[in-house]
Amino acid sequence: MAELTPEANRAARAILKWSVRDLAEKAGIAFSTVHRFESTGSATESTKEKIKAAFAAHDVEITNGNYTGARLLLHRTKD
């Protein structure tokens, strides 16, 4: 699974139009924890997993292609 970076975290929040408070609520962590991670990159692996799970629950995936980032997963419908 891709490494969560502060940049990818901000990108994923932007895709979902979530504030830091929105992400904290959805991930079940403190606002200050999300703010600290985005500011310093410091977070436990457990915290990062909670954040990634919150994004995944809303079809946003953290990616590490040539650069770190996030993308919205599109589900194909059967015709």
C-alpha positions in Angstrom: 0.0 0.0 0.0 1.2 3.5 -0.8 2.9 5.7 1.8 0.8 8.5 3.1 2.6 11.9 2.9 1.4 15.3 4.0 1.1 16.3 0.4 -1.0 13.2 -0.5 -3.1 13.8 2.5 -3.9 17.4 1.4 -4.6 16.2 -2.1 -7.0 13.6 -0.9 -8.8 16.1 1.3 -9.1 18.4 -1.7 -10.6 15.7 -3.9 -13.3 15.2 -1.2 -13.6 18.9 -0.3 -12.9 18.0 3.3 -11.5 20.3 5.9 -8.9 19.1 8.5 -11.8 18.8 10.9 -13.8 16.7 8.5 -10.9 14.3 8.1 -10.3 14.1 11.8 -14.0 13.2 12.4 -14.1 10.6 9.6 -10.8 9.0 10.7 -11.7 9.1 14.4 -8.6 11.1 15.4 -8.0 14.5 16.9 -8.0 17.6 14.7 -4.5 18.5 16.2 -3.2 15.1 15.0 -4.2 15.8 11.4 -2.9 19.4 11.6 0.5 18.2 13.0 0.8 15.5 10.3 0.2 18.0 7.5 2.6 20.5 9.1 5.4 18.2 10.1 4.9 14.8 8.5 4.9 13.3 12.0 2.3 10.6 12.7 2.2 7.0 13.9 1.6 4.2 11.4 -1.7 3.6 13.2 -2.8 7.2 12.6 -1.8 7.0 8.9 -3.8 3.8 8.5 -6.9 5.4 10.0 -6.5 8.3 7.7 -6.1 6.1 4.6 -9.1 4.0 5.7 -11.2 7.1 5.9 -10.2 8.1 2.4 -10.7 4.6 1.0 -14.2 4.5 2.5 -15.0 7.4 0.2 -13.3 5.9 -2.9 -10.1 8.0 -2.7 -6.8 6.1 -3.0 -3.3 7.3 -1.9 -0.9 6.7 -4.8 2.8 6.6 -5.3 3.5 6.7 -9.0 6.3 9.0 -10.0 5.2 11.3 -7.2 3.0 10.9 -4.2 -0.7 11.9 -4.6 -4.3 10.8 -4.4 -6.9 9.8 -6.9 -10.7 9.3 -7.0 -11.6 5.7 -7.9 -14.3 5.5 -10.5 -16.6 2.5 -10.5 -17.7 1.3 -13.9 -21.3 0.6 -14.4 -22.6 -2.4 -16.3 -24.3 -1.5 -19.6 
